[in-house]
Amino acid sequence: YFEGVRPEVWAFPVGGYQVCEKWLKDRRGRKLGYEDIRHYQKMVVALGETIRVMEEVDGMIEGEGGWPGAFGGVGGGIVEVKNRSFIGQMPVKTSCNS
């Protein structure tokens, strides 16, 4: 069995499914090999990092006045990611216009 998965990672949904639970359920009754286990571990780490980045972005938005003020008002504006630690040295600008 697997243990040590943080509750927020276990409960993290994508497309309406709890990712960790679904991955394991899809393999119920099957013996998992080394690569399967490594894949699951990488998936757990990726979900944890996704949660961390989402919290960081939410904090930046809140620090700029919340939604939609952080984006220059409704329908426009550009946000520059100031803390690029999670994406390396790539400069990123995101347009909020569709």
N, C-alpha and C positions, 0 to 999 in steps of 0.2 A: 504494500500500500504506500501511498504518498502522504507525507506529513510536512508541516512547516509552511504551508501555503497561507499567506496572510488572508484573513476573512474578506478584505476589500478586493483582493486579487481573485479569490474564489468566486465572489459574487459579481465580478465585472462583466457586464453584458455587451455583446456585439451582435447586432441584428436580432435582438430579442432573446438571445441565448446566453446562458452563463458559459463562457468559453471553456474553462477548465473542466467543469462538470460534463459538458457535451462531448468534449474530446475523449474523456474516459468512458462515458456511456457508449460512444460509438465503437469502442474497442472491448466492450464487456465480453467475457468468456474467451478472450484471446490472450495468449501469453505475449507479454511485451518484451521486445528485445532491447538491447543496449541503445540502439539508435532511437527507438520509440521513447525510451526514458529520457535520453538527452534532448530530444525534440520537446517533450513536455516541460522539462526544466527550462529550456530556452524560452518557451512560450510563457511560462510563469514570470520569468525575469522581464520579458518584453511587456507583459501586461502591467507589471509593477512600475516599470519606467513610463509607460503610457499614463498611468494614474498620476505619477509624480509630475510629468510635464503638463498634464491638464491642470493640476493644482497650481503649478507655477504660472501658467498662462492666465488662469482665473485671478490669481493674485495681481498680475500686471494690469489686467483689465480693471480690477477693483481699485488699484492704485492710481489709475488714470480717470477715475470718476464713475466707474461702472459702465454698464451697457445702456444706451449706445454712445454715451459721452466719450468713451475711450477711443471711439472711431470717428471723431469729428462730427458727430451728429448722425441723424438718420440719412441713409443714402449716400454717404461719402466718407472720405478721409482715408488716410494711410497710417498703418501702425508699423513701427519698426521694432523688431525684436531686439531689446537692449542686452539681455543676458543670453549669449549664444553658447553657453557651456554645453548644452545638450545637443547641439548640432555642429560642433566643431568650429572651424574658422569661416564657414560659408556665411556671407552677409545675406540676410533675408529681409525682404519687404513684402508685406502682404496687402494687396488692395482689397478693400471691403466692398468695392463695387462689383456687381456680377456682370 
